[in-house]
Amino acid sequence: MPFDRPNLRELVTRALADINGRLTGAEARLSVATLNVLAVVQSGAVDGLHGHLDWLADQLMIDRCDEDHLARYASIWKVPRKAAAPSAGFAAVNAFAALTVDAGTLIQRQDGVQYKTTAATNLAVGAGALPVVAVVAGTTGNAAAGIALNLVTPIDGLDSSMTVGPAGITDGAEQETVDAWRARLLERIQEPPNGGTKSDYAAWALEVQGVTRAWVYPNEMGAGTVTVRFMRDNDTNPIPDAAAVSAVAAHLETLRPVTAELIVTAPTAAPINFQFAQLNPNTSATREAIKAELADLLRREAIPGGTIKLSHIRAAISAAAGEDDYVLTAPAANVVNPVGSISTLGGFLWP
């Protein structure tokens, strides 16, 4: 039977009744009586104790404990929180003379975000590239190709104006959220390591910063093979790039059984384009709410080679805040993906 915690008013009523029952002729319910004050003060203290016991009860359970206690449980189970990761990429530069740019040279974006070169780089006259990493870890350092950069301190022979390279500066990630950390810890407890089972590979992939979902396919590429696909849903493009694939592959290589042939690859994006013939109310707020609901649906249900049901798409649209009525003309049926392809959010055609 669960414990029913009394509220403050109930505690005061009990205290007043207890005093009246134990002291002959007393009437603690009078607001001007000293006994009334004592009953209220005592009840407040007891209510605080009940609250602390309530909090302590939550700390006993991993699925409900606070962040500080979650850290203690995670350290016991060896599931450390994934730290923030800095963005990395290349800056496209132009040199007027042959020179060497030292490691640690600071480069700044117009909004003040700074990068530093990761290695000493020899440049010839003309176009070149400098490997850079964001000074501060997190997604703030991510930058699209062509964004303007400038040297913090000018260097003779090197144009101070430069741009982000063609591949962008990518793969920055924020510190793992408490909810995601808790979910990984619970999965570690519920599915303990088994020396290289399917669930082990998924858990290992999720240990890599930025990885939010992972799927494992034994023998997909032949006997003895293990194929791992994963997503980075918190990035601008959730489909992992080559650097992210290499990072996961390198991590799994340190953990996998020696007999397994490991293939780590990114899913192939299969964007779903949505077309509406009618939307009421047809406002920007309603449209954004629908986009958010559909993005959430795909994050929950999209898997490589999986199917997104039309009924679930319609339910997600109907759940959007402010939506009253709509007519969806595309997609017109369940969206079925081939092996290795995953549904992603495509374009929207509104009425």
DRENDRENZA-259489 format. One record per residue (C-alpha): residue number from 0; x, y, z; residue in one letter. Coordinates in Angstrom, 1 decimal. Layout:
BEGIN
@seq=NUM, x=X, y=Y, z=Z, type=A
...
//
This chain:
BEGIN
@seq=0, x=0.0, y=0.0, z=0.0, type=M
@seq=1, x=1.5, y=3.4, z=-1.0, type=P
@seq=2, x=2.1, y=6.0, z=1.7, type=F
@seq=3, x=-0.4, y=8.9, z=1.6, type=D
@seq=4, x=1.6, y=12.0, z=2.6, type=R
@seq=5, x=-0.6, y=14.3, z=4.7, type=P
@seq=6, x=-0.6, y=18.0, z=3.6, type=N
@seq=7, x=0.1, y=20.9, z=6.0, type=L
@seq=8, x=-3.5, y=21.6, z=6.8, type=R
@seq=9, x=-4.1, y=17.9, z=7.8, type=E
@seq=10, x=-1.0, y=18.0, z=10.0, type=L
@seq=11, x=-2.2, y=21.1, z=11.7, type=V
@seq=12, x=-5.7, y=19.6, z=12.3, type=T
@seq=13, x=-4.1, y=16.5, z=13.7, type=R
@seq=14, x=-1.8, y=18.4, z=16.1, type=A
@seq=15, x=-4.7, y=20.6, z=17.3, type=L
@seq=16, x=-6.9, y=17.5, z=18.0, type=A
@seq=17, x=-4.0, y=15.7, z=19.7, type=D
@seq=18, x=-3.4, y=18.7, z=22.1, type=I
@seq=19, x=-7.1, y=19.0, z=22.9, type=N
@seq=20, x=-7.3, y=15.2, z=23.6, type=G
@seq=21, x=-4.3, y=15.2, z=25.9, type=R
@seq=22, x=-4.8, y=18.4, z=27.9, type=L
@seq=23, x=-8.0, y=18.5, z=29.9, type=T
@seq=24, x=-9.9, y=21.7, z=29.3, type=G
@seq=25, x=-7.6, y=23.0, z=26.5, type=A
@seq=26, x=-8.9, y=24.5, z=23.3, type=E
@seq=27, x=-5.9, y=24.7, z=20.9, type=A
@seq=28, x=-8.1, y=25.7, z=18.0, type=R
@seq=29, x=-8.4, y=29.3, z=19.2, type=L
@seq=30, x=-6.2, y=31.5, z=17.0, type=S
@seq=31, x=-5.0, y=33.6, z=19.9, type=V
@seq=32, x=-4.1, y=30.5, z=22.0, type=A
@seq=33, x=-0.4, y=29.7, z=22.6, type=T
@seq=34, x=-1.3, y=26.0, z=22.0, type=L
@seq=35, x=-2.5, y=27.0, z=18.6, type=N
@seq=36, x=0.8, y=28.6, z=17.7, type=V
@seq=37, x=2.7, y=25.6, z=19.0, type=L
@seq=38, x=0.5, y=23.2, z=16.9, type=A
@seq=39, x=1.1, y=25.2, z=13.7, type=V
@seq=40, x=4.8, y=25.5, z=14.3, type=V
@seq=41, x=5.2, y=21.8, z=15.0, type=Q
@seq=42, x=3.1, y=20.9, z=12.0, type=S
@seq=43, x=5.3, y=23.1, z=9.7, type=G
@seq=44, x=8.4, y=21.3, z=11.0, type=A
@seq=45, x=6.8, y=17.9, z=10.5, type=V
@seq=46, x=5.7, y=18.9, z=7.0, type=D
@seq=47, x=9.3, y=19.8, z=6.2, type=G
@seq=48, x=10.4, y=16.3, z=7.4, type=L
@seq=49, x=7.8, y=14.7, z=5.2, type=H
@seq=50, x=9.1, y=16.6, z=2.2, type=G
@seq=51, x=12.7, y=15.6, z=2.9, type=H
@seq=52, x=11.6, y=12.0, z=3.2, type=L
@seq=53, x=9.7, y=12.3, z=-0.1, type=D
@seq=54, x=12.9, y=13.7, z=-1.7, type=W
@seq=55, x=15.0, y=10.9, z=-0.2, type=L
@seq=56, x=12.7, y=8.3, z=-1.5, type=A
@seq=57, x=13.2, y=9.6, z=-5.1, type=D
@seq=58, x=17.0, y=9.5, z=-4.6, type=Q
@seq=59, x=16.7, y=5.7, z=-4.0, type=L
@seq=60, x=15.4, y=5.2, z=-7.5, type=M
@seq=61, x=17.6, y=5.8, z=-10.5, type=I
@seq=62, x=14.7, y=6.7, z=-12.8, type=D
@seq=63, x=13.7, y=9.5, z=-10.4, type=R
@seq=64, x=16.8, y=10.7, z=-8.7, type=C
@seq=65, x=18.4, y=14.2, z=-9.0, type=D
@seq=66, x=21.4, y=14.9, z=-11.2, type=E
@seq=67, x=23.9, y=14.7, z=-8.3, type=D
@seq=68, x=22.7, y=11.3, z=-7.2, type=H
@seq=69, x=22.5, y=10.1, z=-10.8, type=L
@seq=70, x=26.2, y=10.9, z=-11.1, type=A
@seq=71, x=26.9, y=8.7, z=-8.2, type=R
@seq=72, x=24.9, y=5.8, z=-9.6, type=Y
@seq=73, x=26.5, y=6.3, z=-13.0, type=A
@seq=74, x=30.0, y=6.1, z=-11.5, type=S
@seq=75, x=29.1, y=2.8, z=-9.8, type=I
@seq=76, x=27.8, y=1.4, z=-13.1, type=W
@seq=77, x=30.7, y=3.0, z=-15.1, type=K
@seq=78, x=28.4, y=5.0, z=-17.4, type=V
@seq=79, x=30.0, y=8.4, z=-17.5, type=P
@seq=80, x=28.2, y=11.4, z=-18.8, type=R
@seq=81, x=29.2, y=12.4, z=-22.3, type=K
@seq=82, x=31.0, y=15.8, z=-22.2, type=A
@seq=83, x=30.5, y=18.6, z=-24.7, type=A
@seq=84, x=32.6, y=18.2, z=-27.9, type=A
@seq=85, x=34.1, y=21.0, z=-29.9, type=P
@seq=86, x=33.4, y=21.6, z=-33.6, type=S
@seq=87, x=36.2, y=20.9, z=-36.1, type=A
@seq=88, x=36.9, y=21.4, z=-39.7, type=G
@seq=89, x=39.0, y=23.6, z=-42.1, type=F
@seq=90, x=39.3, y=27.3, z=-42.8, type=A
@seq=91, x=39.9, y=28.2, z=-46.5, type=A
@seq=92, x=42.8, y=30.7, z=-46.6, type=V
@seq=93, x=44.8, y=32.6, z=-49.2, type=N
@seq=94, x=48.6, y=33.1, z=-48.7, type=A
@seq=95, x=50.6, y=35.8, z=-50.4, type=F
@seq=96, x=53.9, y=34.0, z=-49.6, type=A
@seq=97, x=55.0, y=30.5, z=-48.5, type=A
@seq=98, x=54.8, y=30.4, z=-44.8, type=L
@seq=99, x=54.0, y=28.2, z=-41.8, type=T
@seq=100, x=51.0, y=28.9, z=-39.6, type=V
@seq=101, x=51.6, y=27.7, z=-36.0, type=D
@seq=102, x=49.3, y=25.4, z=-34.1, type=A
@seq=103, x=47.1, y=27.4, z=-31.7, type=G
@seq=104, x=46.7, y=30.4, z=-34.0, type=T
@seq=105, x=43.3, y=32.0, z=-33.2, type=L
@seq=106, x=40.7, y=32.7, z=-35.8, type=I
@seq=107, x=37.4, y=34.4, z=-35.1, type=Q
@seq=108, x=33.9, y=34.4, z=-36.5, type=R
@seq=109, x=32.0, y=37.7, z=-36.9, type=Q
@seq=110, x=29.8, y=36.8, z=-33.8, type=D
@seq=111, x=32.9, y=36.4, z=-31.6, type=G
@seq=112, x=33.1, y=32.6, z=-31.7, type=V
@seq=113, x=36.8, y=31.6, z=-31.9, type=Q
@seq=114, x=38.7, y=28.7, z=-33.4, type=Y
@seq=115, x=42.3, y=27.6, z=-33.1, type=K
@seq=116, x=44.5, y=25.7, z=-35.6, type=T
@seq=117, x=45.2, y=22.2, z=-34.5, type=T
@seq=118, x=48.5, y=21.7, z=-36.1, type=A
@seq=119, x=51.4, y=23.7, z=-37.7, type=A
@seq=120, x=50.5, y=24.0, z=-41.4, type=T
@seq=121, x=52.8, y=24.8, z=-44.3, type=N
@seq=122, x=51.1, y=27.0, z=-46.9, type=L
@seq=123, x=52.2, y=27.7, z=-50.4, type=A
@seq=124, x=51.4, y=30.8, z=-52.3, type=V
@seq=125, x=47.6, y=30.8, z=-53.2, type=G
@seq=126, x=44.7, y=29.0, z=-51.8, type=A
@seq=127, x=45.2, y=26.7, z=-48.8, type=G
@seq=128, x=43.4, y=25.2, z=-45.8, type=A
@seq=129, x=44.0, y=25.3, z=-42.0, type=L
@seq=130, x=42.7, y=22.6, z=-39.7, type=P
@seq=131, x=40.7, y=24.3, z=-36.9, type=V
@seq=132, x=38.8, y=23.4, z=-33.8, type=V
@seq=133, x=36.4, y=25.5, z=-31.8, type=A
@seq=134, x=37.9, y=27.0, z=-28.6, type=V
@seq=135, x=34.7, y=26.4, z=-26.6, type=V
@seq=136, x=33.0, y=23.0, z=-26.9, type=A
@seq=137, x=29.4, y=22.8, z=-28.0, type=G
@seq=138, x=27.2, y=23.3, z=-31.0, type=T
@seq=139, x=27.9, y=27.1, z=-31.1, type=T
@seq=140, x=31.1, y=26.4, z=-33.0, type=G
@seq=141, x=29.3, y=24.6, z=-35.9, type=N
@seq=142, x=29.5, y=26.7, z=-39.1, type=A
@seq=143, x=28.4, y=26.3, z=-42.6, type=A
@seq=144, x=30.7, y=26.5, z=-45.6, type=A
@seq=145, x=31.6, y=30.0, z=-46.7, type=G
@seq=146, x=31.0, y=31.8, z=-43.5, type=I
@seq=147, x=33.5, y=34.6, z=-43.0, type=A
@seq=148, x=36.4, y=34.2, z=-40.6, type=L
@seq=149, x=39.3, y=36.5, z=-39.6, type=N
@seq=150, x=42.6, y=36.1, z=-38.0, type=L
@seq=151, x=42.7, y=37.5, z=-34.4, type=V
@seq=152, x=46.3, y=38.5, z=-34.9, type=T
@seq=153, x=47.5, y=39.3, z=-38.5, type=P
@seq=154, x=50.3, y=37.1, z=-39.9, type=I
@seq=155, x=52.7, y=38.5, z=-42.6, type=D
@seq=156, x=52.0, y=36.8, z=-45.9, type=G
@seq=157, x=48.5, y=35.5, z=-45.0, type=L
@seq=158, x=45.2, y=37.2, z=-45.9, type=D
@seq=159, x=43.5, y=37.9, z=-42.5, type=S
@seq=160, x=40.1, y=37.4, z=-44.2, type=S
@seq=161, x=39.2, y=33.7, z=-44.7, type=M
@seq=162, x=36.1, y=31.5, z=-44.8, type=T
@seq=163, x=34.9, y=28.2, z=-43.5, type=V
@seq=164, x=35.9, y=25.3, z=-45.8, type=G
@seq=165, x=33.6, y=23.5, z=-48.2, type=P
@seq=166, x=32.8, y=20.7, z=-45.7, type=A
@seq=167, x=31.9, y=23.2, z=-42.9, type=G
@seq=168, x=33.0, y=23.1, z=-39.3, type=I
@seq=169, x=30.9, y=20.4, z=-37.8, type=T
@seq=170, x=30.3, y=17.7, z=-35.1, type=D
@seq=171, x=30.2, y=20.1, z=-32.1, type=G
@seq=172, x=28.0, y=18.6, z=-29.5, type=A
@seq=173, x=26.6, y=19.8, z=-26.2, type=E
@seq=174, x=27.0, y=18.0, z=-22.9, type=Q
@seq=175, x=24.7, y=15.0, z=-22.7, type=E
@seq=176, x=21.3, y=15.9, z=-21.2, type=T
@seq=177, x=20.3, y=14.4, z=-17.9, type=V
@seq=178, x=17.4, y=12.5, z=-19.4, type=D
@seq=179, x=19.6, y=10.9, z=-22.1, type=A
@seq=180, x=22.2, y=10.0, z=-19.5, type=W
@seq=181, x=19.6, y=8.5, z=-17.3, type=R
@seq=182, x=18.2, y=6.5, z=-20.2, type=A
@seq=183, x=21.7, y=5.1, z=-21.0, type=R
@seq=184, x=22.2, y=4.1, z=-17.4, type=L
@seq=185, x=18.9, y=2.3, z=-17.2, type=L
@seq=186, x=19.6, y=0.5, z=-20.4, type=E
@seq=187, x=23.0, y=-0.6, z=-19.0, type=R
@seq=188, x=21.3, y=-2.0, z=-15.9, type=I
@seq=189, x=18.5, y=-3.7, z=-17.8, type=Q
@seq=190, x=20.7, y=-5.0, z=-20.6, type=E
@seq=191, x=24.1, y=-5.9, z=-19.0, type=P
@seq=192, x=27.1, y=-6.5, z=-21.3, type=P
@seq=193, x=27.2, y=-10.0, z=-22.8, type=N
@seq=194, x=30.6, y=-10.1, z=-24.6, type=G
@seq=195, x=29.5, y=-8.6, z=-27.9, type=G
@seq=196, x=25.8, y=-9.2, z=-28.4, type=T
@seq=197, x=23.6, y=-6.9, z=-30.5, type=K
@seq=198, x=22.6, y=-4.7, z=-27.6, type=S
@seq=199, x=26.3, y=-4.3, z=-26.7, type=D
@seq=200, x=27.2, y=-2.7, z=-30.0, type=Y
@seq=201, x=24.3, y=-0.3, z=-29.7, type=A
@seq=202, x=25.3, y=0.7, z=-26.2, type=A
@seq=203, x=28.9, y=1.1, z=-27.2, type=W
@seq=204, x=27.9, y=3.4, z=-30.1, type=A
@seq=205, x=25.8, y=5.5, z=-27.8, type=L
@seq=206, x=28.8, y=6.1, z=-25.6, type=E
@seq=207, x=30.3, y=8.4, z=-28.4, type=V
@seq=208, x=29.5, y=12.1, z=-28.0, type=Q
@seq=209, x=26.8, y=13.3, z=-30.3, type=G
@seq=210, x=25.3, y=9.8, z=-31.0, type=V
@seq=211, x=21.6, y=9.8, z=-30.1, type=T
@seq=212, x=20.3, y=6.6, z=-31.8, type=R
@seq=213, x=22.0, y=3.4, z=-33.0, type=A
@seq=214, x=21.0, y=0.2, z=-34.7, type=W
@seq=215, x=22.9, y=-3.1, z=-35.1, type=V
@seq=216, x=22.5, y=-5.6, z=-37.9, type=Y
@seq=217, x=24.3, y=-9.0, z=-37.4, type=P
@seq=218, x=25.4, y=-10.8, z=-40.5, type=N
@seq=219, x=23.9, y=-8.1, z=-42.8, type=E
@seq=220, x=27.0, y=-8.0, z=-44.9, type=M
@seq=221, x=27.7, y=-11.7, z=-44.6, type=G
@seq=222, x=28.5, y=-14.3, z=-42.0, type=A
@seq=223, x=30.5, y=-12.9, z=-39.1, type=G
@seq=224, x=29.8, y=-9.3, z=-39.9, type=T
@seq=225, x=28.2, y=-6.7, z=-37.7, type=V
@seq=226, x=26.8, y=-3.5, z=-39.3, type=T
@seq=227, x=26.2, y=-0.5, z=-37.1, type=V
@seq=228, x=24.2, y=2.6, z=-38.2, type=R
@seq=229, x=23.6, y=5.6, z=-36.0, type=F
@seq=230, x=22.2, y=9.1, z=-36.0, type=M
@seq=231, x=23.2, y=12.5, z=-34.5, type=R
@seq=232, x=19.8, y=14.1, z=-34.0, type=D
@seq=233, x=21.0, y=17.2, z=-32.3, type=N
@seq=234, x=23.1, y=18.3, z=-35.3, type=D
@seq=235, x=21.8, y=20.4, z=-38.0, type=T
@seq=236, x=22.1, y=17.4, z=-40.3, type=N
@seq=237, x=21.2, y=14.3, z=-38.3, type=P
@seq=238, x=22.9, y=12.0, z=-40.8, type=I
@seq=239, x=26.5, y=11.4, z=-39.6, type=P
@seq=240, x=29.3, y=12.7, z=-41.7, type=D
@seq=241, x=32.6, y=10.9, z=-42.4, type=A
@seq=242, x=34.3, y=12.2, z=-39.3, type=A
@seq=243, x=31.5, y=11.1, z=-37.0, type=A
@seq=244, x=31.5, y=7.6, z=-38.6, type=V
@seq=245, x=35.2, y=7.3, z=-38.1, type=S
@seq=246, x=34.9, y=8.3, z=-34.5, type=A
@seq=247, x=32.2, y=5.7, z=-33.8, type=V
@seq=248, x=34.2, y=3.0, z=-35.7, type=A
@seq=249, x=37.4, y=3.8, z=-33.7, type=A
@seq=250, x=35.5, y=3.5, z=-30.4, type=H
@seq=251, x=33.9, y=0.2, z=-31.4, type=L
@seq=252, x=37.2, y=-1.2, z=-32.5, type=E
@seq=253, x=38.5, y=-0.9, z=-28.9, type=T
@seq=254, x=35.5, y=-2.9, z=-27.6, type=L
@seq=255, x=34.3, y=-5.4, z=-30.2, type=R
@seq=256, x=35.2, y=-9.1, z=-30.1, type=P
@seq=257, x=38.2, y=-9.9, z=-32.2, type=V
@seq=258, x=36.3, y=-12.4, z=-34.4, type=T
@seq=259, x=33.7, y=-9.9, z=-35.6, type=A
@seq=260, x=34.0, y=-8.0, z=-38.9, type=E
@seq=261, x=32.7, y=-4.5, z=-38.1, type=L
@seq=262, x=31.1, y=-2.2, z=-40.6, type=I
@seq=263, x=30.1, y=1.3, z=-39.3, type=V
@seq=264, x=28.1, y=3.4, z=-41.7, type=T
@seq=265, x=25.7, y=6.3, z=-41.8, type=A
@seq=266, x=22.1, y=5.6, z=-42.8, type=P
@seq=267, x=21.0, y=7.0, z=-46.2, type=T
@seq=268, x=18.6, y=9.9, z=-45.8, type=A
@seq=269, x=15.1, y=9.4, z=-47.3, type=A
@seq=270, x=13.4, y=12.7, z=-46.9, type=P
@seq=271, x=9.6, y=12.7, z=-46.6, type=I
@seq=272, x=8.0, y=15.7, z=-48.4, type=N
@seq=273, x=4.6, y=16.8, z=-47.0, type=F
@seq=274, x=1.9, y=18.5, z=-49.1, type=Q
@seq=275, x=-1.2, y=20.0, z=-47.7, type=F
@seq=276, x=-4.3, y=21.0, z=-49.7, type=A
@seq=277, x=-6.0, y=22.6, z=-46.7, type=Q
@seq=278, x=-4.8, y=23.8, z=-43.3, type=L
@seq=279, x=-6.9, y=25.6, z=-40.7, type=N
@seq=280, x=-5.7, y=28.0, z=-39.3, type=P
@seq=281, x=-3.1, y=28.5, z=-42.0, type=N
@seq=282, x=-0.7, y=30.5, z=-39.8, type=T
@seq=283, x=3.1, y=30.3, z=-39.3, type=S
@seq=284, x=2.5, y=29.2, z=-35.7, type=A
@seq=285, x=0.4, y=26.2, z=-36.8, type=T
@seq=286, x=2.9, y=25.3, z=-39.5, type=R
@seq=287, x=5.8, y=25.4, z=-37.1, type=E
@seq=288, x=3.9, y=23.3, z=-34.6, type=A
@seq=289, x=3.2, y=20.7, z=-37.3, type=I
@seq=290, x=6.8, y=20.6, z=-38.3, type=K
@seq=291, x=7.8, y=20.1, z=-34.7, type=A
@seq=292, x=5.4, y=17.2, z=-34.2, type=E
@seq=293, x=6.5, y=15.5, z=-37.4, type=L
@seq=294, x=10.1, y=15.9, z=-36.5, type=A
@seq=295, x=9.4, y=14.3, z=-33.1, type=D
@seq=296, x=7.5, y=11.4, z=-34.8, type=L
@seq=297, x=10.5, y=10.6, z=-37.0, type=L
@seq=298, x=12.9, y=10.8, z=-34.2, type=R
@seq=299, x=10.8, y=8.3, z=-32.2, type=R
@seq=300, x=9.8, y=5.9, z=-35.0, type=E
@seq=301, x=12.2, y=6.2, z=-38.0, type=A
@seq=302, x=14.7, y=3.3, z=-38.2, type=I
@seq=303, x=16.9, y=2.2, z=-41.2, type=P
@seq=304, x=14.8, y=0.1, z=-43.5, type=G
@seq=305, x=11.7, y=0.8, z=-41.4, type=G
@seq=306, x=8.2, y=2.0, z=-42.2, type=T
@seq=307, x=6.5, y=5.3, z=-41.2, type=I
@seq=308, x=2.8, y=4.7, z=-41.0, type=K
@seq=309, x=0.5, y=7.2, z=-42.6, type=L
@seq=310, x=-1.9, y=6.9, z=-39.6, type=S
@seq=311, x=0.9, y=8.0, z=-37.3, type=H
@seq=312, x=1.7, y=10.9, z=-39.6, type=I
@seq=313, x=-1.9, y=12.1, z=-39.4, type=R
@seq=314, x=-2.0, y=11.6, z=-35.6, type=A
@seq=315, x=1.2, y=13.8, z=-35.3, type=A
@seq=316, x=-0.3, y=16.5, z=-37.4, type=I
@seq=317, x=-3.6, y=16.4, z=-35.4, type=S
@seq=318, x=-1.5, y=16.7, z=-32.1, type=A
@seq=319, x=0.0, y=20.0, z=-33.3, type=A
@seq=320, x=-0.9, y=23.0, z=-31.1, type=A
@seq=321, x=-3.5, y=25.2, z=-32.8, type=G
@seq=322, x=-4.3, y=22.8, z=-35.6, type=E
@seq=323, x=-8.1, y=22.6, z=-36.2, type=D
@seq=324, x=-8.4, y=20.9, z=-39.6, type=D
@seq=325, x=-6.3, y=19.9, z=-42.6, type=Y
@seq=326, x=-6.2, y=17.9, z=-45.8, type=V
@seq=327, x=-2.9, y=16.0, z=-46.5, type=L
@seq=328, x=-2.3, y=15.0, z=-50.0, type=T
@seq=329, x=1.3, y=13.6, z=-49.7, type=A
@seq=330, x=2.4, y=11.2, z=-48.5, type=P
@seq=331, x=-0.7, y=9.3, z=-49.4, type=A
@seq=332, x=0.4, y=5.9, z=-48.0, type=A
@seq=333, x=2.8, y=4.3, z=-45.6, type=N
@seq=334, x=6.4, y=5.3, z=-46.3, type=V
@seq=335, x=8.5, y=2.2, z=-46.7, type=V
@seq=336, x=12.3, y=2.5, z=-46.8, type=N
@seq=337, x=14.8, y=0.0, z=-48.2, type=P
@seq=338, x=17.7, y=-1.5, z=-46.2, type=V
@seq=339, x=20.0, y=1.2, z=-44.9, type=G
@seq=340, x=17.6, y=4.1, z=-45.6, type=S
@seq=341, x=15.9, y=6.2, z=-42.9, type=I
@seq=342, x=13.0, y=8.6, z=-43.1, type=S
@seq=343, x=14.0, y=12.2, z=-42.4, type=T
@seq=344, x=12.1, y=15.5, z=-42.5, type=L
@seq=345, x=11.8, y=16.8, z=-46.0, type=G
@seq=346, x=10.1, y=19.8, z=-47.5, type=G
@seq=347, x=6.6, y=21.2, z=-46.9, type=F
@seq=348, x=4.1, y=22.5, z=-49.5, type=L
@seq=349, x=1.4, y=24.5, z=-47.8, type=W
@seq=350, x=-2.0, y=25.6, z=-49.3, type=P
//
